[in-house]
Amino acid sequence: MTPSPANSSLDADLELALRLADAADAQSLPRFDAADLEVSLKADRSHVTDADLATERAIRDLLAAERPDDGILGEEFGAGGDTHRQWIIDPIDGTANFLRGVPLWGTMISLAIGGVPTVGVVSMPALGRRWWGVVGRGAWTNGDGGYRPIQVSQAASLDEASVSFQSITQWADAGHLPELLALAERVWRDRAYGDVYSYMLLAEGRLEMVAEFDVKEYDIAAAVAIVRAAGGRFTAFDGSDSITDRSALATNGVLHDAVLELTRSAAS
């Protein structure tokens, strides 16, 4: 059961996105920590498993049957079709965790309309958790046999902020290590929870900032929709309103400008 957005079209899109997540879970979870998991390297030297491929295929098959006129962009099989209404899919975000038996991985599903992520679902079946949202209409998560609304925190000072930075190496490789160190010295708490889980903690009000680099649209689109639906702000690291900039900065909104000011000062 899910809350019903006021817009009937978006209601149908959200309902479909949740069923896409069901189809994804049915493929990915049985392969998690499997002794016969097939793992190979892609051209960019990142890992891909048989579960990544099967999960994206299952999502694509359902979309082909129910939304044949919509476009799709997926991590494993690329882009095709209409770009005005485009489903953006990461079948298993956190593949490195998946293949090592660490349960912090999930499927990311978003519908972008006019290039803007509007509907988002993130499913982390190894944790038994799911999050979903529609921009302008709210965000929710499951629990206790039902669902509950979620909202970003209202922390208004960096002294109160808990942040997730993904990895030191990632920031260093992007040339932003001075900004990371400045943030770590300024905020209350810094941790590297990693991948999509960090954004969901932000949407639930448990973190105030997440940032990362070298990300593609499918790495962040669902998180963009859910964080914004939960009242947060999501931009590129430089503050521009883009999901194609290969960087991400998500906050509770209240602290977004303060984070930008701090990082720009540290970089200068």
C-alpha positions in Angstrom: 0.0 0.0 0.0 1.3 3.5 -0.8 0.1 7.0 -0.3 -1.6 8.4 -3.4 -0.3 11.6 -5.0 -2.9 14.1 -6.1 -1.9 13.7 -9.7 -3.4 10.5 -11.1 -0.7 10.1 -13.7 2.0 10.4 -11.2 0.0 8.0 -9.0 0.2 5.4 -11.7 3.9 6.1 -12.3 4.7 5.6 -8.6 2.6 2.4 -8.5 4.5 1.1 -11.5 7.9 2.1 -10.0 7.1 0.1 -6.9 6.2 -2.9 -8.9 9.5 -2.5 -10.8 11.2 -2.6 -7.5 9.3 -5.9 -6.6 10.5 -7.4 -9.9 14.1 -6.2 -9.2 14.1 -7.7 -5.7 12.9 -11.0 -7.0 16.1 -11.2 -9.2 18.7 -9.6 -6.9 18.0 -10.9 -3.5 18.3 -14.7 -4.3 21.7 -14.0 -5.8 23.0 -12.0 -2.9 26.0 -13.7 -1.2 25.5 -16.7 -3.6 28.4 -19.0 -3.8 28.0 -19.3 -7.6 27.7 -15.5 -8.3 29.2 -14.7 -11.6 31.4 -11.6 -11.5 33.2 -9.8 -14.4 34.9 -6.5 -15.1 33.4 -3.9 -17.4 35.5 -1.7 -19.7 35.8 0.9 -17.0 37.2 -1.8 -14.6 34.1 -1.7 -12.4 32.4 -5.0 -11.4 29.2 -6.4 -12.9 27.5 -9.5 -11.7 24.9 -11.8 -13.2 22.4 -10.3 -10.7 23.0 -6.7 -12.1 22.2 -7.9 -15.6 19.2 -10.0 -14.7 17.8 -7.3 -12.5 17.9 -4.6 -15.2 16.5 -7.1 -17.7 13.5 -7.7 -15.4 12.9 -4.0 -15.1 13.2 -3.4 -18.8 10.8 -6.3 -19.6 8.1 -4.8 -17.4 8.6 -1.3 -18.8 8.4 -2.6 -22.3 5.0 -4.3 -21.5 3.5 -1.4 -19.6 5.2 1.8 -20.8 6.4 1.1 -24.4 6.4 4.7 -25.3 8.6 5.8 -22.4 12.4 5.9 -22.7 14.9 4.2 -20.4 18.5 4.8 -19.3 20.0 1.9 -17.5 23.5 1.3 -16.2 24.0 -2.1 -17.9 22.2 -1.7 -21.2 22.3 2.0 -22.0 19.7 4.4 -23.3 16.8 4.2 -25.7 13.5 5.7 -26.6 11.8 9.0 -25.6 13.9 11.3 -23.4 11.0 13.4 -22.2 9.6 10.6 -20.0 12.7 8.5 -19.2 13.0 5.8 -16.6 16.5 5.9 -15.1 17.7 2.6 -13.6 20.6 1.4 -11.5 19.8 -2.3 -11.1 22.3 -2.7 -8.2 23.9 0.4 -6.7 26.7 -0.8 -4.5 27.8 -3.8 -6.6 31.1 -4.0 -4.7 29.1 -4.5 -1.5 26.8 -7.0 -3.2 29.6 -9.2 -4.4 31.3 -9.1 -1.0 28.2 -10.0 1.0 27.7 -6.6 2.5 24.0 -5.8 2.6 24.3 -2.1 1.8 23.2 -2.2 -1.8 20.0 -1.4 -3.6 18.0 -0.9 -6.8 17.4 2.7 -7.9 14.4 3.5 -10.1 13.4 7.0 -11.2 11.1 8.5 -13.7 12.5 11.8 -15.0 10.1 14.1 -16.8 11.7 16.7 -19.0 15.1 15.7 -17.6 14.0 16.2 -14.0 13.8 13.2 -11.6 10.2 13.3 -10.4 9.3 9.8 -9.1 11.9 7.8 -7.2 12.1 4.4 -5.6 15.0 2.8 -3.8 14.8 -0.8 -2.6 17.4 -2.4 -0.4 15.9 -5.9 0.0 18.8 -7.3 2.1 17.8 -4.8 4.7 14.1 -5.3 4.2 13.9 -1.5 3.5 12.4 0.6 0.7 12.0 4.3 0.2 9.8 6.2 -2.4 8.8 9.7 -3.2 7.2 12.1 -5.7 8.6 15.6 -5.8 6.1 18.1 -4.4 4.0 15.3 -2.9 6.1 13.7 -0.2 8.3 10.7 0.5 7.8 7.6 2.5 9.5 4.4 3.8 8.3 1.0 4.9 8.3 -0.4 8.4 6.2 -2.2 11.0 4.1 -3.8 8.3 3.1 -0.4 6.7 4.6 2.8 5.7 5.4 6.2 7.2 6.2 9.6 5.8 9.8 10.8 6.0 11.3 14.3 6.0 14.8 15.8 6.1 16.1 17.2 9.4 15.8 20.8 10.3 19.3 21.2 11.7 20.3 24.8 11.0 24.0 24.8 12.0 27.0 23.0 10.6 27.9 22.3 14.3 24.8 20.0 14.4 25.4 18.4 11.1 26.2 14.7 10.4 27.6 14.2 6.9 28.5 11.2 4.7 31.4 11.7 2.3 31.4 8.3 0.5 35.2 7.8 0.5 38.4 9.8 1.0 39.9 8.4 -2.2 36.9 9.6 -4.3 37.2 13.2 -3.0 41.0 13.1 -3.5 40.7 11.8 -7.0 38.2 14.6 -7.8 40.6 17.2 -6.4 38.4 18.1 -3.5 40.3 16.7 -0.5 40.8 20.2 1.0 37.0 20.7 1.0 36.4 17.3 2.7 38.9 18.1 5.4 37.4 21.5 6.0 33.9 19.9 6.3 35.2 17.3 8.7 36.6 20.0 10.9 33.5 22.0 10.9 30.6 19.6 11.3 29.5 17.6 14.3 30.1 14.1 12.8 31.5 12.7 9.6 31.1 9.1 8.3 31.3 7.2 5.1 28.1 5.2 5.0 28.4 4.9 1.2 26.3 4.6 -1.9 22.6 5.1 -2.0 22.0 4.3 1.7 23.6 7.6 2.6 21.0 9.5 0.6 18.1 7.6 2.2 19.5 8.4 5.7 19.5 12.0 4.6 15.9 11.8 3.4 14.9 10.3 6.8 16.5 13.1 8.7 19.4 11.1 10.1 22.1 13.0 8.1 22.4 16.6 6.9 24.7 16.2 3.9 25.9 13.7 1.3 28.3 14.4 -1.5 30.1 12.3 -4.1 31.9 12.5 -7.4 32.2 10.6 -10.7 28.5 9.7 -10.7 26.3 9.1 -13.7 22.6 9.9 -13.9 21.6 6.4 -12.9 23.7 6.7 -9.8 21.7 9.5 -8.4 18.4 10.1 -10.1 16.2 8.1 -7.7 18.0 9.7 -4.8 17.4 13.2 -6.3 13.6 12.5 -6.4 13.4 11.1 -2.9 15.6 13.7 -1.2 13.7 16.5 -2.9 10.3 14.9 -2.1 11.4 14.7 1.6 12.1 18.4 1.6 15.8 18.4 0.9 17.9 20.0 -1.7 20.0 18.2 -4.4 22.4 19.9 -6.8 25.8 19.3 -8.4 28.8 19.9 -6.1 29.1 23.4 -7.5 25.5 24.2 -6.7 24.2 24.0 -10.3 20.8 22.3 -10.8 22.1 19.3 -12.8 22.1 15.6 -12.7 24.6 15.3 -15.6 27.5 17.2 -13.9 29.1 14.0 -12.6 28.9 15.2 -9.0 26.3 15.4 -6.3 25.6 17.5 -3.2 22.5 16.7 -1.2 21.5 18.4 2.0 18.5 19.0 4.3 18.1 22.3 2.3 18.6 24.5 5.4 22.4 24.0 5.3 22.9 23.8 1.5 24.2 27.4 1.1 26.4 27.0 4.2 28.0 23.9 2.8 28.6 25.6 -0.6 30.1 28.6 1.1 32.4 26.4 3.2 33.6 24.2 0.3 34.1 27.1 -2.0 36.2 28.9 0.7 38.3 25.7 1.3 38.9 25.3 -2.4 40.2 28.9 -2.9 
